[in-house]
Amino acid sequence: MNKKKLRAIIEDNTTKSGKAFDYFIQALILLSLFTFSLGTLPNLETNTKDVLRAIETICVLVFTAEYLVRIYVAKHPFKYIFSFYGLIDLIAILPFYLRISIDLRALRAFRVFRVFRALKLIRYNRALHRFHIAAQIVKEEMVLFFLVTIIMIFLSASGIYFFENTAQPEKFSSVFHSLWWSIVTLTTLGYGDAYPITIGGKIFTFFVLIMGIGVVTVPAGLVATALTKARQIEEKERKTQK
């Protein structure tokens, strides 16, 4: 099979063979995540561990073959390797080979990256195209919003420090220590591990909480509006192709 046909199967999920390949890889990803979860159960029998290990090996070999084929058919191999999906594909298989080649306890932490295989499912979701369009539509607004949010976090941390530092020096000992309170308050989480006890601090917190409502709702509104526009753009593209 030549490179052009392979690329059509790997990258084009509108064809029959492309869809079959996508569904096959998706099934393997789900199987791999399921066996990974089963492997964390305590007191598993030796036979069960052997079966899970065998399934894991088969899945990794297929993912490795997929990764190598994608490099082979890519028009710009290095661009794919260092792309978001290229890195996810690599991270999905890397812990398996690290475990085989190097037997160091410190490297066991890398096994956690096996759960990143779940991100491989994003590749096969058609709705991702709409999110990409939506991200382009609201890119400037989101950047401005996050800049404003960072400023609000700093201002609220500074404000609560001046109100509460004298009353609670252990919890609000500096502006930097107050940043945690500022973040959880602006995001309306409010863990309760740090809260104002002075009148001024409580009044200040009231206004911070009001601003926090905007921190939560504004991005949701922007994204919802952008997704609506993205769907309209996608429908126009489909009509144009017809």
C-alpha positions in Angstrom: 0.0 0.0 0.0 1.5 3.4 -1.0 1.8 6.4 1.1 -1.2 8.2 -0.4 -3.6 5.4 0.4 -2.2 5.0 3.9 -2.7 8.7 4.5 -6.3 8.5 3.3 -7.0 5.7 5.8 -5.2 7.4 8.7 -6.2 11.0 8.3 -9.5 10.9 6.4 -12.4 9.6 8.5 -15.0 10.3 5.9 -14.2 7.2 3.9 -15.3 3.7 4.8 -11.8 2.5 5.5 -11.0 5.7 7.4 -14.1 5.2 9.7 -13.2 1.6 10.3 -9.7 2.6 11.3 -11.0 5.3 13.6 -13.4 3.0 15.4 -10.7 0.3 15.8 -8.3 2.8 17.4 -11.1 4.2 19.6 -12.0 0.7 20.8 -8.4 0.0 21.6 -8.0 3.3 23.6 -11.1 2.4 25.7 -9.9 -1.1 26.2 -6.5 0.1 27.3 -8.0 2.6 29.7 -10.3 -0.1 31.1 -7.5 -2.6 31.7 -5.4 0.2 33.2 -8.2 0.8 35.7 -8.6 -2.9 36.4 -4.9 -3.2 37.1 -5.2 -0.8 40.0 -7.6 -3.1 41.9 -5.9 -4.7 44.9 -5.4 -8.5 45.4 -5.7 -9.4 41.7 -4.9 -13.0 40.8 -1.7 -13.8 38.9 -3.7 -15.0 35.9 -5.7 -11.8 35.7 -2.5 -9.7 35.9 -1.0 -11.8 33.0 -4.1 -11.2 30.9 -4.2 -7.5 31.6 -0.4 -7.3 30.8 -1.0 -9.1 27.5 -3.8 -6.8 26.5 -1.7 -3.8 27.5 1.2 -5.1 25.3 -1.1 -5.6 22.3 -2.6 -2.1 22.6 0.8 -0.5 22.9 2.1 -2.3 19.9 -0.8 -1.1 17.8 -0.5 2.4 19.1 3.2 2.3 18.3 2.5 1.1 14.8 -0.1 3.9 14.4 2.4 6.5 15.6 5.1 5.3 13.2 2.7 5.2 10.3 1.5 8.7 11.1 5.1 9.9 11.0 5.6 8.0 7.7 2.5 9.4 5.9 2.8 13.0 7.3 3.7 15.6 4.8 5.8 17.3 7.4 7.0 14.5 9.8 8.7 16.8 12.4 5.7 19.1 12.5 3.5 16.1 13.4 6.0 14.8 16.0 6.1 18.1 17.9 2.4 18.9 17.4 -0.2 18.4 20.2 -1.5 15.1 18.8 2.1 13.9 18.1 3.1 14.5 21.7 0.0 12.8 23.0 0.6 9.8 20.8 4.1 9.6 22.0 3.2 10.0 25.7 0.6 7.3 25.3 3.2 4.7 24.5 6.4 6.0 26.2 5.7 4.7 29.8 5.4 1.2 28.5 8.9 1.3 26.9 10.4 3.1 29.8 9.2 0.3 32.1 10.8 -2.3 29.9 14.1 -0.6 29.2 14.8 1.0 32.6 13.9 -0.5 36.0 14.1 2.5 38.2 11.6 3.2 41.0 11.7 6.9 40.2 10.4 6.3 36.6 7.2 4.7 37.9 5.8 8.2 38.0 5.8 8.2 34.2 3.2 5.5 34.2 0.6 8.1 35.1 0.9 9.3 31.5 -1.0 6.2 30.4 -4.2 8.0 31.2 -3.3 10.5 28.6 -4.5 8.0 26.0 -7.9 9.3 26.8 -6.9 12.5 25.0 -6.3 10.4 21.8 -10.1 10.1 21.6 -10.3 13.9 20.9 -8.6 13.3 17.5 -11.6 11.3 16.3 -14.3 13.7 17.5 -15.8 15.7 14.6 -17.0 18.4 17.0 -13.4 19.3 17.6 -13.4 21.2 14.3 -16.2 23.4 15.7 -14.2 24.1 18.9 -11.2 25.0 16.8 -13.3 27.5 14.8 -14.9 28.8 18.1 -11.4 29.3 19.6 -10.4 31.4 16.6 -13.5 33.5 16.9 -13.1 34.4 20.6 -9.3 34.3 20.8 -8.8 38.0 21.4 -11.7 38.3 23.8 -10.5 35.3 25.9 -7.0 36.7 26.1 -8.3 40.0 27.3 -10.6 38.3 29.8 -7.8 36.2 31.3 -5.6 39.3 31.6 -8.4 41.1 33.4 -8.9 38.0 35.6 -5.2 38.0 36.6 -5.4 41.7 37.5 -8.5 41.0 39.5 -6.8 38.1 41.4 -3.9 40.3 42.2 -6.1 43.3 43.4 -8.3 41.0 45.5 -5.2 39.4 47.1 -3.7 42.7 47.9 -7.0 44.0 49.3 -7.7 41.1 51.6 -4.1 41.2 52.8 -4.5 44.8 54.0 -7.8 44.0 55.7 -6.9 40.7 57.3 -3.1 40.7 57.8 -3.3 42.2 61.3 -6.2 39.9 62.4 -4.9 36.7 60.8 -1.1 37.0 60.2 -0.7 33.3 59.8 -3.2 32.9 56.9 -2.7 36.3 55.2 1.0 36.9 55.9 1.7 38.4 52.5 0.1 39.2 49.2 1.5 36.0 47.8 -0.1 34.0 50.7 -3.4 35.7 50.0 -3.4 34.7 46.3 -4.9 31.2 47.2 -7.8 32.9 49.0 -8.2 35.3 46.0 -8.3 32.4 43.4 -10.8 30.2 45.3 -13.0 33.2 46.1 -13.1 34.6 42.6 -13.9 31.2 41.2 -16.7 30.9 43.8 -15.2 27.7 45.2 -14.7 28.9 48.7 -13.0 26.0 50.4 -13.3 27.6 53.8 -9.6 27.1 54.7 -9.2 30.9 54.8 -11.9 33.5 55.3 -12.2 37.1 56.6 -13.1 37.8 60.2 -12.9 41.6 60.1 -15.8 43.8 59.1 -13.7 45.4 56.3 -12.6 42.0 55.1 -16.1 40.7 54.9 -17.4 43.8 53.0 -14.4 43.5 50.6 -15.1 39.8 50.1 -18.7 40.6 49.2 -17.6 42.6 46.2 -15.0 40.0 45.3 -17.7 37.4 45.2 -19.9 39.6 43.0 -16.9 39.9 40.6 -16.4 36.2 40.8 -19.8 35.5 39.2 -18.5 37.3 36.1 -15.3 35.2 36.2 -17.4 32.0 35.9 -20.1 33.2 33.5 -18.3 35.4 31.0 -16.1 32.6 29.5 -19.1 30.3 29.3 -21.1 33.0 27.4 -18.2 33.7 25.0 -17.7 30.0 24.2 -21.4 29.4 23.8 -21.8 32.3 21.3 -18.6 31.3 19.5 -19.8 27.7 19.1 -23.1 28.9 17.7 -21.2 30.9 15.1 -18.9 28.0 14.5 -21.8 25.7 13.7 -23.2 28.2 11.2 -19.7 28.4 9.5 -19.5 24.6 9.4 -23.0 24.4 7.8 -22.0 27.0 5.2 -18.8 24.9 4.4 -20.9 21.8 3.9 -23.3 23.6 1.6 -20.4 25.0 -0.4 -18.8 21.5 -0.7 -22.1 20.1 -2.1 
